């Protein structure tokens, strides 16, 4: 550890990228013993960031560049954590919302979520996307607003996979409009950068996977304008790779 801070930044990043903690240290329900899991790598890099102040500026961006945010429920805790330092949010590359058979698919509103929901829906960012004008948002749409908040601040997103939770798929506008959480990506694909902090958002996005249960509108075509999109999966329609 004492040698690492004296090495060039590029070399330190390369070394940290090879860290491989064992499953004995961090127990998860893995399919096979010693199976590689990105969560193990993430915990190790996070430990390095906490251990050495000199390495923290290097380890933290690296950690979030490879972090897979797997949400079984609404995502306020992750959003709060990733926005403590703004560069962390820019580093979010993978967002996965998985189905969890052990929990109810219903979005459970708590006083904390209601409070945060009010703050976000009263903010100016919704107006920049014209969501306040085109959508009638109810409290049961808080889950959509949470995911919208995360995606709308993750310009370097590369991979997005959303399982069809009911609290994410409720239409709050016309059937020909994308769900609230997908609006930032559709807007960027259309070349409409209103509300985006700078141009070039989602240019690294290569994989999109979601299920709209056959309710997709003409906005779906706009997604094909994303420059790096390699595959598009639409639920039961399956994965559709395509070439330019």
PyMOL commands that set and color helices and strands:
alter all, ss='L'
color gray80, all
select helices_A, chain A and resi 4-6+9-16+38-51+53-65+76-82+86-90+111-121+124-128+131-134+139-151+166-169+180-189+219-225+235-237
alter helices_A, ss='H'
color red, helices_A
select strands_A, chain A and resi 68-71+94-97+159-162+207-210+231-233+239-241
alter strands_A, ss='S'
color yellow, strands_A
deselect
rebuild
show_as cartoon
